[in-house]
Amino acid sequence: MNDITMRICADELIMSALREDVTGEDITTNSVMKEYTYGEVELICKQEGIIAGLQVFERVFTLLDSKTECEFFVKDGDEVKNGQKLGIVKGDVRVLLSGERTALNYLQRMSGVATYTNQSVKLLAGSKIKLLDTRKTTPNMRVFEKYAVKVGGGNNHRYNLSDGILLKDNHIAVAGGVKNAIKMAKEYAPFVRKIEVEVENLEMLKDALEAGADIIMLDNMSIEDMKTAVSMVKGKAETECSGNVTKEKIQKLSDIGVDYISSGALTHSAPILDLSLKNMQIK
């Protein structure tokens, strides 16, 4: 997805999130602030981590009012600490109040994903393994969460079902086996597309190699079997390790010899990074 497409997609999703939060009016804000008043509020960090999503945070406010200004003292990918002032949002106080929660939801979520990813990547230091995300993302948050993975130092697997061929257990079942599934994929897909297949044991691996898979995902296999699998592949295909890969398990997988480790936990299990908008002032 290129930058222009991502921005268009992001705007649509942000507007949907704003409509979710304000279906008619912000009755609380309108009760205490009945007309335009200029003000500013500080963005404060409340725990250590990696910041990600500052442009999305800002876009929430500028979609509500293009005259809103955000001044940031950090950039995406920076390490931030508890108590650090990260920026100031300036503009119509009504906009600052109404957009606060949506803007923070995006920034906290994306920063949490970037932080968890960064912690996981550091566990693979010294190896040539690339850490990948998965499609296990929050609905309507994929573009933001996958961006956050990259900010945290990880890599993106396919973005969606149109982005690549990955034959998983149920595809293999309906196709009648690994070899037939790969054969059918080769006949249907353009020759420029790589074909990845998920295998759960060494017999399936043998079939995948004989059928000419480009990438083989070793799914929920023991460490011993994965090491055997890598030796069987001998460079005939790229290898990926997957299956309940959490931050706690990653370091144990760093020496099995695979090319990639994919982890759904990067997006589905990352806690938020605690951030807050504080010290609102009318100017």
C-alpha positions as CSV (number, residue, x, y, z in Angstrom):
1,M,0.0,0.0,0.0
2,N,1.6,3.3,-1.1
3,D,1.5,6.5,1.0
4,I,-1.3,8.2,-0.9
5,T,-3.6,5.1,-0.7
6,M,-2.7,4.7,3.0
7,R,-3.6,8.3,3.8
8,I,-7.0,8.0,2.0
9,C,-7.7,4.7,3.8
10,A,-6.6,6.3,7.1
11,D,-8.9,9.3,6.7
12,E,-11.9,7.1,6.1
13,L,-11.2,5.0,9.1
14,I,-10.5,8.0,11.4
15,M,-13.8,9.6,10.3
16,S,-15.6,6.3,11.1
17,A,-14.0,6.3,14.6
18,L,-15.1,9.9,15.1
19,R,-18.7,9.2,14.0
20,E,-18.7,6.3,16.5
21,D,-17.8,8.6,19.3
22,V,-20.0,11.6,18.3
23,T,-23.3,10.3,16.8
24,G,-25.1,13.6,17.2
25,E,-23.2,16.1,19.3
26,D,-20.6,16.2,22.1
27,I,-23.2,17.1,24.7
28,T,-20.7,17.5,27.5
29,T,-18.4,19.8,25.6
30,N,-21.3,21.9,24.2
31,S,-22.7,22.4,27.7
32,V,-19.5,24.0,29.0
33,M,-18.1,25.6,25.8
34,K,-20.8,27.2,23.7
35,E,-18.6,29.1,21.2
36,Y,-15.2,29.2,19.7
37,T,-12.4,29.6,22.3
38,Y,-8.7,29.2,21.5
39,G,-6.8,27.0,23.8
40,E,-4.1,24.3,24.1
41,V,-3.4,21.0,25.8
42,E,-0.3,19.0,26.5
43,L,0.4,15.4,25.3
44,I,2.1,13.6,28.3
45,C,3.7,10.2,28.3
46,K,3.0,8.1,31.4
47,Q,5.3,5.1,30.8
48,E,8.4,4.1,28.9
49,G,8.0,2.8,25.4
50,I,8.2,3.6,21.6
51,I,5.9,6.3,20.3
52,A,4.1,5.6,17.0
53,G,1.1,7.2,15.3
54,L,1.7,10.9,15.9
55,Q,0.4,11.8,12.4
56,V,-2.7,9.8,13.0
57,F,-3.2,11.5,16.4
58,E,-2.9,14.9,14.6
59,R,-5.2,13.9,11.8
60,V,-8.0,13.3,14.2
61,F,-8.0,16.9,15.2
62,T,-7.4,18.4,11.7
63,L,-10.3,16.4,10.3
64,L,-12.5,18.0,12.9
65,D,-10.9,21.5,12.2
66,S,-8.2,22.0,9.7
67,K,-6.9,25.0,11.7
68,T,-5.9,22.8,14.7
69,E,-2.1,22.7,15.2
70,C,0.0,20.0,16.8
71,E,3.6,20.8,17.9
72,F,5.5,17.6,18.6
73,F,8.8,17.3,20.5
74,V,9.4,13.7,19.4
75,K,8.9,11.7,16.2
76,D,7.6,8.2,15.5
77,G,10.1,5.6,16.6
78,D,11.6,7.6,19.4
79,E,11.9,6.1,22.9
80,V,9.7,8.0,25.4
81,K,9.6,8.1,29.2
82,N,7.2,8.5,32.0
83,G,6.4,12.2,32.6
84,Q,7.8,13.4,29.3
85,K,6.0,16.1,27.4
86,L,5.6,14.9,23.9
87,G,3.7,17.8,22.3
88,I,1.1,20.5,22.4
89,V,-2.3,20.6,20.6
90,K,-3.6,24.1,19.9
91,G,-6.9,25.3,18.5
92,D,-10.7,25.5,19.2
93,V,-11.2,24.1,22.7
94,R,-14.3,22.3,21.5
95,V,-12.3,20.4,19.0
96,L,-9.6,19.5,21.5
97,L,-12.2,18.2,23.9
98,S,-14.2,16.3,21.3
99,G,-11.2,14.7,19.6
100,E,-9.2,13.8,22.7
101,R,-10.4,10.2,23.3
102,T,-10.2,9.1,19.6
103,A,-6.8,10.7,19.1
104,L,-5.4,9.0,22.2
105,N,-7.0,5.7,21.4
106,Y,-5.0,5.6,18.1
107,L,-1.8,6.8,19.6
108,Q,-1.9,4.6,22.6
109,R,-2.7,1.5,20.6
110,M,-0.1,2.1,17.9
111,S,2.6,3.0,20.4
112,G,1.8,-0.2,22.4
113,V,2.2,-2.3,19.2
114,A,5.5,-0.5,18.4
115,T,6.8,-1.0,21.9
116,Y,5.9,-4.7,22.1
117,T,7.5,-5.2,18.6
118,N,10.6,-3.4,19.6
119,Q,11.0,-5.5,22.7
120,S,10.6,-8.6,20.6
121,V,13.0,-7.6,17.9
122,K,15.7,-7.0,20.5
123,L,15.4,-10.6,21.5
124,L,16.6,-11.6,18.0
125,A,19.7,-9.4,18.1
126,G,22.6,-11.1,16.5
127,S,20.5,-13.4,14.3
128,K,19.5,-12.9,10.6
129,I,15.9,-13.8,11.4
130,K,13.3,-11.2,10.4
131,L,10.3,-10.8,12.7
132,L,6.9,-10.6,10.9
133,D,3.4,-9.6,11.9
134,T,0.3,-11.4,10.7
135,R,-3.3,-10.6,9.7
136,K,-4.4,-11.0,13.4
137,T,-5.1,-7.3,13.6
138,T,-8.0,-5.4,15.2
139,P,-10.8,-5.0,12.7
140,N,-10.4,-1.6,10.9
141,M,-7.1,-1.0,12.6
142,R,-4.8,-3.0,10.2
143,V,-3.3,-0.1,8.4
144,F,-2.4,1.5,11.7
145,E,-1.1,-1.6,13.5
146,K,1.0,-2.8,10.6
147,Y,2.6,0.7,10.4
148,A,3.3,0.5,14.1
149,V,5.0,-2.9,13.7
150,K,7.4,-1.3,11.2
151,V,8.0,1.7,13.5
152,G,9.0,-0.8,16.2
153,G,11.5,-2.5,14.0
154,G,9.5,-5.4,12.8
155,N,8.5,-6.4,9.2
156,N,5.1,-6.8,7.6
157,H,3.8,-10.1,6.3
158,R,1.1,-9.8,3.6
159,Y,-1.3,-6.9,4.1
160,N,-4.5,-8.8,3.2
161,L,-5.8,-11.8,1.2
162,S,-5.1,-10.1,-2.1
163,D,-1.5,-9.5,-1.2
164,G,-0.1,-13.0,-1.4
165,I,-0.7,-16.8,-1.5
166,L,-0.6,-18.6,1.9
167,L,-2.0,-22.1,1.9
168,K,-3.1,-22.9,5.4
169,D,-4.5,-26.0,7.0
170,N,-8.1,-25.5,5.8
171,H,-7.0,-24.6,2.2
172,I,-5.0,-27.8,2.2
173,A,-7.9,-29.8,3.5
174,V,-10.4,-28.6,0.8
175,A,-7.7,-29.0,-1.9
176,G,-7.1,-32.7,-0.9
177,G,-3.5,-32.4,0.4
178,V,-0.4,-30.3,0.3
179,K,0.8,-31.3,-3.2
180,N,-2.6,-30.7,-4.8
181,A,-3.0,-27.3,-3.1
182,I,0.3,-26.1,-4.4
183,K,-0.4,-27.4,-7.8
184,M,-3.7,-25.6,-7.9
185,A,-2.2,-22.4,-6.7
186,K,0.5,-22.5,-9.4
187,E,-2.1,-23.1,-12.1
188,Y,-4.3,-20.2,-10.8
189,A,-1.9,-17.5,-9.6
190,P,0.4,-15.4,-11.8
191,F,3.9,-16.8,-12.0
192,V,5.4,-13.8,-10.3
193,R,3.6,-14.7,-7.1
194,K,5.4,-16.7,-4.5
195,I,3.5,-19.6,-2.9
196,E,3.7,-20.1,0.8
197,V,2.4,-23.2,2.5
198,E,1.8,-24.1,6.1
199,V,3.0,-27.5,7.3
200,E,2.5,-29.1,10.7
201,N,4.8,-32.1,10.5
202,L,7.8,-33.4,8.5
203,E,5.7,-35.5,6.2
204,M,3.8,-32.4,5.0
205,L,7.1,-30.6,4.7
206,K,8.4,-33.3,2.4
207,D,5.3,-32.9,0.2
208,A,5.7,-29.1,0.1
209,L,9.3,-29.5,-1.0
210,E,8.4,-32.0,-3.7
211,A,5.6,-29.7,-5.0
212,G,8.0,-26.7,-5.2
213,A,6.7,-24.3,-2.5
214,D,8.6,-21.1,-2.4
215,I,8.1,-20.4,1.4
216,I,7.3,-23.0,4.0
217,M,5.7,-22.1,7.3
218,L,6.5,-24.4,10.1
219,D,3.4,-24.2,12.2
220,N,3.2,-25.2,15.9
221,M,6.1,-27.7,15.5
222,S,8.5,-28.6,18.3
223,I,11.9,-26.9,18.3
224,E,13.5,-30.2,17.5
225,D,11.3,-30.8,14.5
226,M,11.8,-27.3,13.2
227,K,15.6,-27.8,13.3
228,T,15.1,-31.0,11.4
229,A,12.9,-29.3,9.0
230,V,15.4,-26.5,8.3
231,S,18.1,-29.2,7.6
232,M,15.6,-30.9,5.2
233,V,14.9,-27.7,3.3
234,K,18.6,-27.0,2.7
235,G,17.9,-23.7,0.9
236,K,15.3,-25.1,-1.4
237,A,12.7,-22.7,0.0
238,E,12.5,-19.9,2.6
239,T,11.4,-21.0,6.0
240,E,9.1,-19.3,8.5
241,C,8.3,-20.3,12.1
242,S,4.8,-19.6,13.4
243,G,2.2,-20.7,16.0
244,N,1.6,-19.0,19.4
245,V,4.8,-17.0,19.1
246,T,4.9,-14.5,22.0
247,K,7.6,-12.3,23.2
248,E,8.4,-14.8,25.9
249,K,9.1,-17.6,23.3
250,I,10.9,-15.6,20.6
251,Q,14.4,-15.9,22.1
252,K,14.1,-19.7,22.2
253,L,13.5,-19.7,18.4
254,S,16.5,-17.5,17.5
255,D,18.9,-20.4,16.7
256,I,16.7,-22.9,14.8
257,G,17.9,-21.5,11.4
258,V,14.6,-20.2,10.0
259,D,14.5,-17.1,7.8
260,Y,11.4,-15.6,9.4
261,I,9.4,-15.7,12.6
262,S,5.8,-14.5,12.4
263,S,4.0,-13.5,15.5
264,G,0.3,-12.6,15.8
265,A,1.1,-11.4,19.3
266,L,2.7,-8.2,17.9
267,T,-0.8,-6.9,17.2
268,H,-3.3,-9.0,19.2
269,S,-1.5,-9.1,22.5
270,A,0.4,-5.8,22.7
271,P,-0.8,-3.6,25.7
272,I,-1.3,0.1,25.1
273,L,1.3,2.7,25.9
274,D,-0.2,5.0,28.6
275,L,-0.5,8.5,27.3
276,S,-2.7,11.5,28.3
277,L,-3.8,15.0,27.3
278,K,-3.4,17.2,30.3
279,N,-3.2,20.8,31.4
280,M,-5.8,22.3,29.2
281,Q,-5.5,26.1,29.1
282,I,-7.6,28.8,27.5
283,K,-5.4,31.4,25.8
